[in-house]
């Protein structure tokens, strides 16, 4: 269930209340007249089944409530109410399958913005992966992949493509490319620094490295794995099962590929640099393609679900 807290202008409260009452899957409607001070108006609260939430939020935005008042949405972790249970039974579909497009857009907007924190996380992850590839240590590689924050911009690109928002595509793409560029440049400097202290050596780059050699040898399996990870990651975002993102993060080699490209470049091993770069591009492309197709499929599914519900009513 979701909890909605709305601030409505006094002259729109009746319309908002009527909308909530006629939306299948709502319960626990509360109206507090004149309770809001900034902006002035009434406070309206209700609970709504997750599978009906996107439709209700969209209708509230059509009433202009996001401009003249406020729409706040919270997840309800526990609700002991027969009315809530009935609302969930009445709403079409299953809550775990529902997509809250406004929530998804807001989440990807925050995670796909080029910030100092984002670049710092990506840089640390790339440097950690550089240590992993030089030492041929799979544990360090897994740790670096878990730290990397690059799935945010990738999800942002997919979401923006489905919502037909070109400016959001470019913002997410800029965060992705600029972030990786900065992380790789800094990792080159990091490699030179460790070489100065005798911790990195050219022979380490040229070694066989059986545990991590796949990073600079891309093939179709690299794309397949990235594609599957993109599906899993998108489903974890849209179904609010964010814990699955950790599994997604450690199943693709975006950060390790960027790290190996940087380290190989620092030692002028351009063959490995290009191989790692192609590995990176294959992973990024596979995730974006899978995320976009997954969102389109979910959008189509819910449109059909609503059509069937409308026909039954």
C-alpha positions as CSV (number, residue, x, y, z in Angstrom):
1,X,0.0,0.0,0.0
2,X,1.0,3.6,-0.6
3,X,0.1,6.6,1.6
4,X,-0.7,9.9,-0.1
5,X,-0.6,13.2,1.7
6,X,-2.1,16.0,-0.5
7,X,-2.3,19.7,0.0
8,X,-5.2,21.1,-2.1
9,X,-6.5,24.6,-2.8
10,X,-9.9,24.9,-1.0
11,X,-11.7,25.2,-4.4
12,X,-10.2,22.0,-5.6
13,X,-10.7,19.8,-2.6
14,X,-14.1,18.5,-3.6
15,X,-12.7,17.4,-7.0
16,X,-9.8,15.7,-5.3
17,X,-12.0,13.9,-2.8
18,X,-14.4,12.8,-5.6
19,X,-11.4,11.4,-7.6
20,X,-10.1,9.4,-4.7
21,X,-13.5,8.0,-3.9
22,X,-14.1,6.8,-7.4
23,X,-10.6,5.3,-7.8
24,X,-10.6,1.5,-7.3
25,X,-8.1,0.5,-4.7
26,X,-8.3,3.4,-2.2
27,X,-9.1,3.4,1.5
28,X,-8.7,5.5,4.7
29,X,-9.7,8.9,3.2
30,X,-9.1,11.8,5.6
31,X,-9.9,15.5,4.9
32,X,-8.6,18.3,7.2
33,X,-10.2,21.5,6.1
34,X,-7.9,24.6,6.3
35,X,-5.0,22.6,7.9
36,X,-2.4,23.6,5.3
37,X,-0.5,26.9,5.7
38,X,2.2,26.8,3.1
39,X,0.7,26.6,0.5
40,X,-2.6,27.5,2.1
41,X,-5.4,25.0,1.6
42,X,-6.8,21.7,2.8
43,X,-4.9,18.5,3.7
44,X,-6.3,15.3,2.1
45,X,-4.8,11.9,3.0
46,X,-5.6,8.4,1.8
47,X,-4.1,5.0,1.2
48,X,-4.1,3.4,-2.2
49,X,-3.0,0.0,-3.4
50,X,0.3,0.1,-5.2
51,X,-1.2,-1.3,-8.4
52,X,-3.7,1.7,-8.5
53,X,-1.2,4.3,-7.4
54,X,0.2,5.3,-10.8
55,X,-3.3,6.0,-12.2
56,X,-4.3,8.0,-9.2
57,X,-1.1,10.1,-9.1
58,X,-1.5,10.8,-12.8
59,X,-5.0,12.0,-12.4
60,X,-4.0,14.2,-9.5
61,X,-1.4,15.8,-11.7
62,X,-4.0,16.4,-14.4
63,X,-5.9,18.4,-11.8
64,X,-2.8,20.5,-11.4
65,X,-2.2,19.5,-7.8
66,X,1.6,19.3,-8.3
67,X,1.5,23.0,-9.3
68,X,-1.1,24.5,-7.0
69,X,-0.6,22.2,-4.0
70,X,1.5,19.2,-3.1
71,X,1.5,15.4,-3.7
72,X,3.6,13.4,-1.3
73,X,3.8,9.6,-1.5
74,X,5.1,7.1,1.1
75,X,5.4,3.4,1.2
76,X,3.4,1.7,3.9
77,X,5.5,-1.1,5.4
78,X,2.6,-2.5,7.6
79,X,-1.1,-1.9,7.4
80,X,-3.5,-3.8,9.6
81,X,-6.9,-3.0,8.1
82,X,-9.6,-5.0,6.4
83,X,-10.4,-2.0,4.3
84,X,-6.8,-1.9,3.1
85,X,-6.9,-5.6,2.3
86,X,-10.2,-5.1,0.4
87,X,-8.7,-2.2,-1.6
88,X,-5.8,-4.3,-2.6
89,X,-8.1,-7.1,-3.7
90,X,-10.2,-4.7,-5.7
91,X,-7.3,-3.1,-7.5
92,X,-6.3,-4.8,-10.8
93,X,-3.1,-6.8,-11.0
94,X,-0.5,-7.4,-8.3
95,X,1.3,-4.7,-6.3
96,X,4.7,-6.3,-6.9
97,X,4.2,-5.9,-10.7
98,X,3.0,-2.3,-10.6
99,X,5.1,0.5,-12.0
100,X,5.0,4.0,-10.4
101,X,6.2,6.1,-13.2
102,X,6.5,9.3,-11.3
103,X,8.5,7.5,-8.5
104,X,10.7,5.9,-11.1
105,X,11.3,9.2,-12.9
106,X,12.1,11.0,-9.6
107,X,14.5,8.2,-8.4
108,X,16.4,8.0,-11.7
109,X,16.5,11.8,-11.8
110,X,18.4,11.9,-8.5
111,X,20.7,9.0,-9.3
112,X,21.5,10.2,-12.9
113,X,22.8,13.7,-11.9
114,X,26.5,14.4,-12.3
115,X,27.5,15.3,-8.7
116,X,30.8,15.2,-6.8
117,X,29.5,12.3,-4.7
118,X,28.6,10.3,-7.8
119,X,32.0,10.9,-9.4
120,X,33.7,10.1,-6.1
121,X,32.0,6.7,-5.8
122,X,32.7,5.9,-9.4
123,X,36.3,6.9,-9.1
124,X,36.9,4.9,-5.9
125,X,35.2,1.9,-7.5
126,X,37.4,2.2,-10.6
127,X,40.6,2.5,-8.5
128,X,39.5,-0.5,-6.4
129,X,38.9,-2.5,-9.6
130,X,42.3,-1.4,-10.9
131,X,43.9,-3.1,-7.8
132,X,41.8,-6.1,-8.5
133,X,42.8,-6.5,-12.2
134,X,46.5,-5.9,-11.4
135,X,46.5,-8.5,-8.6
136,X,44.2,-10.8,-10.5
137,X,41.9,-10.8,-7.4
138,X,38.3,-11.7,-8.1
139,X,37.2,-10.6,-4.6
140,X,38.4,-7.0,-5.2
141,X,36.6,-7.0,-8.6
142,X,33.3,-8.0,-7.0
143,X,33.7,-5.4,-4.4
144,X,34.4,-2.7,-7.0
145,X,31.3,-3.7,-9.0
146,X,29.1,-3.5,-5.9
147,X,30.4,0.0,-5.1
148,X,30.0,1.4,-8.6
149,X,26.9,3.8,-9.0
150,X,26.7,3.6,-12.8
151,X,23.3,1.8,-12.9
152,X,21.5,5.1,-11.9
153,X,22.3,6.9,-15.1
154,X,21.7,3.8,-17.2
155,X,18.3,3.4,-15.7
156,X,17.8,7.2,-16.2
157,X,18.5,6.8,-20.0
158,X,16.0,3.9,-20.3
159,X,13.3,5.7,-18.3
160,X,13.8,8.9,-20.3
161,X,13.6,7.1,-23.6
162,X,10.3,5.4,-22.7
163,X,8.9,8.6,-21.4
164,X,10.1,10.5,-24.5
165,X,12.1,13.1,-22.6
166,X,15.2,13.9,-24.7
167,X,16.7,16.4,-22.3
168,X,16.6,13.7,-19.5
169,X,18.4,11.3,-21.9
170,X,21.2,13.8,-22.5
171,X,21.5,14.6,-18.8
172,X,21.8,10.9,-17.9
173,X,24.2,10.3,-20.8
174,X,26.3,13.2,-19.7
175,X,26.5,11.9,-16.1
176,X,27.5,8.5,-17.4
177,X,30.1,9.5,-19.9
178,X,31.6,12.4,-17.9
179,X,31.6,10.2,-14.7
180,X,33.5,7.4,-16.4
181,X,35.9,9.8,-18.2
182,X,36.8,11.5,-14.9
183,X,37.1,8.1,-13.1
184,X,39.4,6.7,-15.8
185,X,41.6,9.7,-16.0
186,X,42.1,9.7,-12.2
187,X,42.7,6.0,-12.2
188,X,45.5,6.5,-14.8
189,X,47.1,8.9,-12.3
190,X,46.5,6.4,-9.5
191,X,48.2,3.7,-11.5
192,X,51.3,6.0,-12.1
193,X,51.4,6.8,-8.4
194,X,51.4,3.1,-7.4
195,X,54.0,2.4,-10.0
196,X,56.2,5.1,-8.5
197,X,55.9,3.3,-5.1
198,X,56.6,-0.1,-6.7
199,X,53.1,-1.4,-6.0
200,X,52.2,-1.7,-9.7
201,X,54.5,-3.0,-12.4
202,X,54.2,-3.4,-16.2
203,X,54.7,-7.1,-15.8
204,X,51.5,-7.3,-13.9
205,X,49.6,-5.9,-16.9
206,X,51.2,-8.4,-19.3
207,X,50.7,-11.4,-17.0
208,X,48.1,-14.0,-17.9
209,X,45.7,-13.1,-15.1
210,X,43.3,-16.1,-15.5
211,X,40.8,-14.8,-13.0
212,X,40.2,-11.4,-14.7
213,X,41.4,-11.8,-18.3
214,X,37.8,-11.8,-19.5
215,X,37.6,-8.1,-18.7
216,X,39.5,-7.1,-21.8
217,X,38.3,-9.9,-24.0
218,X,34.7,-9.0,-24.9
219,X,32.4,-11.5,-26.7
220,X,28.7,-12.0,-27.2
221,X,28.4,-13.4,-23.8
222,X,29.4,-10.1,-22.3
223,X,26.4,-8.5,-24.1
224,X,24.1,-11.3,-23.0
225,X,25.0,-11.0,-19.4
226,X,24.6,-7.3,-19.5
227,X,21.2,-7.6,-21.1
228,X,20.0,-10.0,-18.5
229,X,21.4,-7.8,-15.7
230,X,19.6,-4.8,-17.3
231,X,16.3,-6.7,-17.1
232,X,16.9,-7.6,-13.5
233,X,18.0,-4.2,-12.5
234,X,15.0,-2.5,-14.1
235,X,12.6,-4.9,-12.5
236,X,14.2,-4.3,-9.1
237,X,13.6,-0.6,-9.5
238,X,10.1,-0.7,-10.7
239,X,9.0,-3.3,-8.1
240,X,10.8,-1.5,-5.2
241,X,12.9,-4.6,-4.7
242,X,16.1,-2.5,-4.5
243,X,18.1,-5.3,-2.8
244,X,18.3,-7.1,-6.2
245,X,20.5,-4.2,-7.5
246,X,23.4,-5.6,-5.6
247,X,23.2,-8.8,-7.6
248,X,22.9,-6.7,-10.8
249,X,26.0,-4.7,-9.9
250,X,28.2,-7.7,-9.4
251,X,27.1,-9.4,-12.6
252,X,28.4,-6.8,-15.2
253,X,31.9,-5.6,-15.8
254,X,31.5,-1.9,-16.5
255,X,33.7,-0.6,-13.7
256,X,36.4,-3.3,-14.0
257,X,36.5,-2.8,-17.8
258,X,37.0,1.0,-17.2
259,X,39.7,0.3,-14.6
260,X,41.6,-2.1,-16.9
261,X,41.4,0.3,-19.8
262,X,42.9,3.0,-17.6
263,X,45.7,0.8,-16.2
264,X,46.6,-0.6,-19.6
265,X,46.7,2.9,-21.0
266,X,49.0,4.0,-18.3
267,X,51.5,1.3,-19.4
268,X,50.8,2.0,-23.1
269,X,49.2,-1.4,-23.7
270,X,46.7,-0.1,-26.2
271,X,45.5,-3.6,-27.2
272,X,44.1,-4.2,-23.7
273,X,42.8,-0.6,-23.6
274,X,40.7,-1.1,-26.7
275,X,39.5,-4.5,-25.6
276,X,38.4,-3.2,-22.2
277,X,36.7,-0.2,-23.8
278,X,34.7,-2.5,-26.1
279,X,33.8,-4.6,-23.0
280,X,32.6,-1.4,-21.3
281,X,30.5,-0.3,-24.3
282,X,29.0,-3.7,-24.7
283,X,27.9,-3.7,-21.0
284,X,26.5,-0.2,-21.2
285,X,24.6,-0.8,-24.4
286,X,23.2,-4.2,-23.2
287,X,21.9,-2.7,-20.0
288,X,20.3,0.3,-21.6
289,X,18.6,-1.8,-24.3
290,X,17.3,-4.3,-21.8
291,X,16.1,-1.6,-19.5
292,X,14.2,0.2,-22.2
293,X,12.6,-3.0,-23.5
294,X,11.6,-4.0,-20.0
295,X,9.9,-0.7,-19.3
296,X,8.1,-0.8,-22.6
297,X,6.9,-4.3,-21.9
298,X,5.7,-3.2,-18.4
299,X,4.0,-0.2,-19.9
300,X,2.2,-2.3,-22.4
301,X,1.2,-4.9,-19.8
302,X,-0.4,-2.3,-17.5
303,X,-2.2,-0.6,-20.4
304,X,-3.8,-4.0,-21.3
305,X,-4.6,-4.6,-17.6
306,X,-6.5,-1.3,-17.3
307,X,-8.4,-2.0,-20.6
308,X,-9.5,-5.3,-19.2
309,X,-10.5,-3.7,-15.9
310,X,-12.5,-1.0,-17.7
311,X,-14.3,-3.6,-19.8
312,X,-15.3,-5.5,-16.7
313,X,-16.7,-2.4,-15.0
